[in-house]
Amino acid sequence: MTQSRSEAFRLEALRSYGLFGSPPEPDYDQITELAARLFNAPICTVSLIGQDEQWLKSYHGLAICSTPRDVSFCAHTLGAAEPLVVLNAPEDPRFYNNALVTGAPDIRFYAGAPLIDDEGVHLGAFAIVDTKPRLHFSREERSLLKQLAAIVTARMRKGRDTRSDEALGGFANATPLAVITATSEGLITFWNKAAEDIFGHAAVDMVGRSLDAIVPERFRDEHNRGLRRIAAGGPVKLSGKTVEVVAIRSDGTEFPIEITISSWRGSTGIEFGAQIQDITARRAREARLEHLAHHDALTGLCNRAGFSARAKECLEKDSRATLLVLDLNALKAVNDSFGHSTGDALLQAIAIRLGAFMEDESVLGRVGADEFALFFSGKDDAYSARVQTHRILDALLEPFHIAGHMLHVGASIGYSLAPLHGSDTDELLLKADLALLAAKRDGGRQTRLFDAGMANQLAVQRAFKTELRQATERGEWELFYQPQVRLTDGKPIGAEALLRWRHPTRGLILPAAFMPVLETHRIAFEVGSWIIDEACAQLVRWRSMGQDVPRVGVNLFAAQFTTGNLEKVVSSALERHALQPEDLELEITETIMLHTDELLMSGLNGLREAGVGIALDDFGTGFASLSTLKQIPVTRLKIDRSFVQDICEEAHSAAIVSAITSLAERLNIEVIAEGIETTIQRDMLIQLGCNAGQGYMFGRPEPARTGERPHMIAA
C-alpha cells in the first residue's frame, strides 16, 4: 500500500470512531488527569491526528483543543510502535524552533505513546508534556505510558460506558507499582492490587484506614505533623518529588520503598496520590560499597564525602551558594539516657525534619555523628542565609516523640557563603565549621556567619582536638580543690573543684591553655559529667575520713547546660554517691545563661527546688548581670577577682563590691569573693559586707590526697 493510500486508510479509520472534532468527555479527562498525577506532569493530552489538524480529545493542563498538524509532536508517533520521548525540546533538532516550544505552552519535555487500534491503525497519541526538561524517562514509565495509551484506545473503541471505570481499575491493578490515594487527614481512599501484594493488606481492609498502618511507629509523629501542616494550608513540600523512605508490611517487617507523591485539590480538599515501588531487590543489586562510600547508612543522607561531591557539582553550575553545618547538642545525652536505638531513631527523624527545607539544587548530608550539613545553590545573600538558619533552629525546637519519649534537641549552626568565603566545597565546609565552633563557644543554640577572625583560632583548635579526646580516653583529667572559708574565722564552708590536665609529656596544664578549645569540643559534655561525678565521689571520701566539708562546687560547661538533661545528670550523681542536693553547688557563667532558653531553664529551677546550690560566677563582669538575676534561681554570687585585687586602692572596685553585697542582702542571696591573697583584702571585704571567700590566702588549688587530712581545709 502506497503512503498516500495508507494515510487515506488511516483517516477513514479515524473518522469511523466519530471522535474527531467532538468535545471533551469525562472518561478521557479522568485518564489524562490520572496520568498527570502518576507522571508528575502539568499537561496530558489525548491527541487525534487529522489530515491538517491535531484535535485534542482531552487536554489536561491546556486551554486549547486543536493545533495545526505541522506543529504537532504527536504526529511524529504515526507509524511508530514505541513511545516518542523528547527529554529537552529546545535541544532537539526536530523541535527546537517549533511554535509550541518557542511560545505557549513552552514544551520542554514530551513523551507520547501511539494510539493503535486492533487493526494496527495509528489514530494519534497519548502524551504527557512538561514545561521543564527531564534527565530520563525509564523503561517502566514508557511501559506505563503504553498501557495508558492502550486504555485510551479501548475507550475509543467501546465508547462511554460503564466499562471505562473497569479499564482504569484494570490499569491500576495491572501496574507493578502500588497506587494509593488518601485525604489530607491521611485516610486511604484507593488501594490497588500491587499495593495489596507489596504491603500484604487487602484493599477492603485498607480503604478508610489511616496511612499510619504502613508508616513505622518512630516516623508517625513526624508524618502526622506534616499532614496537620498541610491541612492548615501549608505547602506540600514533597509533592512531585521521588524519595526513598522506610515502610512497614502487614507482618510488621520494615522495607525500603521509592515513593512519588502528587497532590491536588479534590471535592473534600487537598488529596494525595502515591506511586510506590518496593526497592528491596534494587537495593540488594546495587553496589553496596559504592553506596556506603557516599551515603550515611542510618539516615540515607549523603555522608561527608557524598555531600562534598554533590555540593561540588552544584558549584560547577552556579558559583553562588550558602553552606550550613549544624551540630546537635543532645545526641550523646539521649544515647546515654535512652539507648543508641532511640538515638538512631532520633537522627532519622531529624533528617526527615531537615529534609523539609530542601529545595531544587540543594543538598542535605549527615557529615558527622551529630552533625548535618545543608547546601543551598544559587543563594549567597547573608541576610537570607541568617533567616534560614533561624528557621531551622526554630523547627528543631519542637520536641520529637521517639519510642514513647518526648525528646528536646538543641543545635548550633555555622555557615559560609560562596564566593565570598571560598569557591570550593572543602573551603566552605572548613569555614562553616569554624563559624560553628564560634556559635558553640558562645553558649550553643546560636547561628554564626564565618568571618576572617575565626581562621586565626584554627591552628590552636586543631592541635588540641585530638589530644583532648585522648586525655579523656586515657584518664588524664584531674580535679584540684580550693577551699572556701568564712572570712570572720577561717572556718571551711566548702571547696571548689577545678579541672587540670595531667599531660604525659608536658606535665600539669592549667585551664587557660585548654579550656577555650575544650568548651567547644564534642567531649565537653562527657568531661563535665565526669567532673560532677568525681567531685561527689571525693566529697564522700573526705567525709569517710572524718573531714567536715559542707559542700563541693563544680563549674558547668555550656555543652552540659544546653543538652537539656542537666537535672538528670546531677540527680544521678547525687543518688549514686548517697549525697543530699545541699552537698553540691553548680557554678555557671553569665555567658551561658544569656544563651539559654526557658525550656532548659526549667531544669535548673528543678535542681534549685530540690536543694542544689546555684552560684553565678564572675558576677559583675558581664553586661546583663542584673537582668540575669531575674531569670535564674541564684543562691550565691561570686565576686570576680578583678574587683578584689585592687579593692584597697581603687575606690570604684570597693564601691562595686559594696553594691553587690547590698544587692545580695536584699535578694537574700549569699556572696563569696574570689582571689583573696592578703589580710588587708580580707578585712576590707568583711567591712563591705562579704563574709565568705577563697584565694591563695586560704589555700591554693591542690589535688585531694587519699589517706591524709586534705590540705584544702587548712585555713
Secondary structure as GFF3:
##gff-version 3
##sequence-region A 1 715
A	DSSP	alpha_helix	3	16	.	.	.	ID=ss1
A	DSSP	alpha_helix	26	38	.	.	.	ID=ss2
A	DSSP	beta_strand	43	49	.	.	.	ID=ss3
A	DSSP	beta_strand	53	60	.	.	.	ID=ss4
A	DSSP	beta_strand	66	68	.	.	.	ID=ss5
A	DSSP	three_ten_helix	69	71	.	.	.	ID=ss6
A	DSSP	three_ten_helix	74	77	.	.	.	ID=ss7
A	DSSP	beta_strand	84	86	.	.	.	ID=ss8
A	DSSP	three_ten_helix	89	91	.	.	.	ID=ss9
A	DSSP	alpha_helix	99	102	.	.	.	ID=ss10
A	DSSP	beta_strand	109	116	.	.	.	ID=ss11
A	DSSP	beta_strand	122	130	.	.	.	ID=ss12
A	DSSP	alpha_helix	139	158	.	.	.	ID=ss13
A	DSSP	alpha_helix	163	174	.	.	.	ID=ss14
A	DSSP	beta_strand	178	183	.	.	.	ID=ss15
A	DSSP	beta_strand	188	191	.	.	.	ID=ss16
A	DSSP	alpha_helix	193	199	.	.	.	ID=ss17
A	DSSP	alpha_helix	203	206	.	.	.	ID=ss18
A	DSSP	three_ten_helix	211	214	.	.	.	ID=ss19
A	DSSP	alpha_helix	217	231	.	.	.	ID=ss20
A	DSSP	beta_strand	242	248	.	.	.	ID=ss21
A	DSSP	beta_strand	254	266	.	.	.	ID=ss22
A	DSSP	beta_strand	269	278	.	.	.	ID=ss23
A	DSSP	alpha_helix	280	285	.	.	.	ID=ss24
A	DSSP	alpha_helix	288	294	.	.	.	ID=ss25
A	DSSP	alpha_helix	304	317	.	.	.	ID=ss26
A	DSSP	beta_strand	321	328	.	.	.	ID=ss27
A	DSSP	alpha_helix	331	338	.	.	.	ID=ss28
A	DSSP	alpha_helix	340	355	.	.	.	ID=ss29
A	DSSP	beta_strand	362	368	.	.	.	ID=ss30
A	DSSP	beta_strand	371	377	.	.	.	ID=ss31
A	DSSP	alpha_helix	382	397	.	.	.	ID=ss32
A	DSSP	beta_strand	400	402	.	.	.	ID=ss33
A	DSSP	beta_strand	405	407	.	.	.	ID=ss34
A	DSSP	beta_strand	411	418	.	.	.	ID=ss35
A	DSSP	alpha_helix	425	441	.	.	.	ID=ss36
A	DSSP	beta_strand	447	449	.	.	.	ID=ss37
A	DSSP	alpha_helix	452	455	.	.	.	ID=ss38
A	DSSP	alpha_helix	458	474	.	.	.	ID=ss39
A	DSSP	beta_strand	477	486	.	.	.	ID=ss40
A	DSSP	beta_strand	492	503	.	.	.	ID=ss41
A	DSSP	beta_strand	507	509	.	.	.	ID=ss42
A	DSSP	alpha_helix	511	518	.	.	.	ID=ss43
A	DSSP	alpha_helix	524	544	.	.	.	ID=ss44
A	DSSP	beta_strand	552	555	.	.	.	ID=ss45
A	DSSP	alpha_helix	558	562	.	.	.	ID=ss46
A	DSSP	alpha_helix	566	576	.	.	.	ID=ss47
A	DSSP	three_ten_helix	581	583	.	.	.	ID=ss48
A	DSSP	beta_strand	584	589	.	.	.	ID=ss49
A	DSSP	alpha_helix	590	594	.	.	.	ID=ss50
A	DSSP	alpha_helix	598	610	.	.	.	ID=ss51
A	DSSP	beta_strand	613	619	.	.	.	ID=ss52
A	DSSP	alpha_helix	625	631	.	.	.	ID=ss53
A	DSSP	beta_strand	636	639	.	.	.	ID=ss54
A	DSSP	alpha_helix	641	645	.	.	.	ID=ss55
A	DSSP	alpha_helix	651	667	.	.	.	ID=ss56
A	DSSP	beta_strand	670	673	.	.	.	ID=ss57
A	DSSP	alpha_helix	679	687	.	.	.	ID=ss58
A	DSSP	beta_strand	692	693	.	.	.	ID=ss59
A	DSSP	beta_strand	702	703	.	.	.	ID=ss60
A	DSSP	three_ten_helix	711	713	.	.	.	ID=ss61
###
